[in-house]
Amino acid sequence: MDHRSGQKRAVEYLYPPVDPFDQRILDMGDGHRIYVEQCGKPDGVPVIVFHGGPGGGCSPAMRRYFDPDHYRVVLFDQRGCGRSRPHATVQANTTWDLVADVERIRAALGIGPFIAFGGSWGATLALVHAITHPQAVRHLVLRGVFLMTQAELDWFYGGGAGAFFPDLWQRFVAPIPEEDRADLIAAYHRRLFSGNLAEETRYGRAWAQWENALASIHQEGMYGESPADYARAFSRLENHYFINKGFLAEDDWIVKNRGRIEATGATIVQGRYDMVCPPISAWRLAQGWNRAQLQLVGLSGHALSEPAISEALVKAMDGLRGG
């Protein structure tokens, strides 16, 4: 399918652009100030959007998956990225800080049980939050599932995905001396936190470009450089979380603790050709979870903007309007 026609089709599935009815900065009391916005119906069914990365930030396009006449949609930029401040910092920035931020946002906005909508790292964070606060979440809508396991990190930063994109993999590893390539996450960590802004930005762009180039099945590896500030923040935060194994107590923590949310319903939308977060993670998450529905979407990769992924997510949210 032609990429441009696919993008046109994707737009047809989305709701028209909407402006926020509320935008604010919440002081978390530890030096972090979090950007939060609301759009849609002020007294509607609450949805909290968990963006990817870590470090990706929210965008106006993320508002378009929800019926604005039914849902009250809350988007926030996680610590260190987007419009939250301080920018690109990893101090007081862990998974558990983000989980606590969600609870502070809920309290500030007066939000009860909500629908959690997240993809990639956003799916990770939504799951960790739900496991920690199971009474807060009425349903999960997840896309491109990432379980924050060593196997997933090995796949993406240890050569698994690189076997399908050897040219792009070579571009990713080339800036790292051969003697440092046994652990690319650690090698990039030293350079992303060198204290030299130019060096951090250069390696930040290389880190971000590797992931962005594999996000869509339609791109075929072609992806331009990200803006410097975005690339540095995204890469530093993502690398910080990955070198710390997501700050989870043990490997495969989400699946091992899934029993705490099995009474909650989940809709899982997964691209069958997702090279960033392979479908095995979504499959493992859904197995034995009676209230989870897994949809493997053909001819689709990782990106939220993939036409069939967009269609499936809008249909999922539309299907929850009566629930």
PEPEVEN-V102633 format. One record per run of one state. SS is the DSSP state (alpha for helix, beta for strand, coil for the rest). FROM is the first residue (numbers start at 0). TO is the last residue. If there is no record, write none. Layout:
[[SS	FROM	TO] [SS	FROM	TO]]
//
This chain:
[[coil	0	1] [alpha	2	12] [coil	13	20] [beta	21	26] [coil	27	31] [beta	32	39] [coil	40	43] [beta	44	49] [coil	50	58] [alpha	59	64] [coil	65	69] [beta	70	75] [coil	76	83] [beta	84	84] [coil	85	93] [alpha	94	108] [coil	109	112] [beta	113	118] [coil	119	119] [alpha	120	131] [coil	132	132] [alpha	133	135] [beta	136	142] [coil	143	148] [alpha	149	156] [coil	157	159] [alpha	160	162] [coil	163	164] [alpha	165	173] [coil	174	176] [alpha	177	179] [coil	180	182] [alpha	183	191] [coil	192	195] [alpha	196	212] [coil	213	226] [alpha	227	242] [coil	243	243] [alpha	244	246] [coil	247	251] [alpha	252	255] [coil	256	256] [alpha	257	260] [coil	261	263] [beta	264	270] [coil	271	278] [alpha	279	285] [coil	286	290] [beta	291	296] [coil	297	305] [alpha	306	318] [coil	319	322]]
//
